[in-house]
Amino acid sequence: MAEDKKTLEDLKEVTAEAVIAKAVVAETTDAEDVVADTVTIEYVQKLDAQGRAYATGKRKDAVARVWIKPGKGVITVNGREEAVYFARPTLRMVIGQAFEVAGRVGQYDVVATVAGGGLSGQAGAVRHGISKALTYFEPDLRPAIKAAGFLTRDARVVERKKYGRAKARRSFQFSKR
């Protein structure tokens, strides 16, 4: 398994060799006969000593640390049951979206710790973490989860308040007299 992992140095060497090969091909007259090899990156399963996949998810100000392992589908957030911590059904739906897209509903137990932000941001952070951890546990699921947009960190955050304004853009009420 260690032989399958490609390090950054290996990839740099491969790309350097490809650049040299392209220079050699350009110098030859029969460039049409030479077929360039493409570099493909294979994703490898990343598990810890307990057989869990770990990932960090982020959304707004919330940061979630997520561990997944095969199980009955129990989701625990900050030591509490998912239904207790995220009381709104929409928030629970957001968390389960990654499993639905991957077709793995009820097959993994999730343990997550979340800090910062509000409940909506925390739910988005847990979803991001679950999506990344799923791709670490089963690399074959990566294209489906990426196509759904769950691996992309949503960079939208609250705009800061400016001086001379009531909020970020809201002005104080204007009085002519």
Secondary structure, DSSP 8 states (H G I E B T S, - for coil): -TTT---HHHHHHHHHHHHHHHHHHHHSS-GGG---------------TTS-EEEEEEETTEEEEEEEEESS--EEETTEEHHHHS-SHHHHHHHHHHHHHHT-TTSEEEEEEEESS-HHHHHHHHHHHHHHHHHHH-GGGHHHHHHHT-SS----------TTSSSSS--------
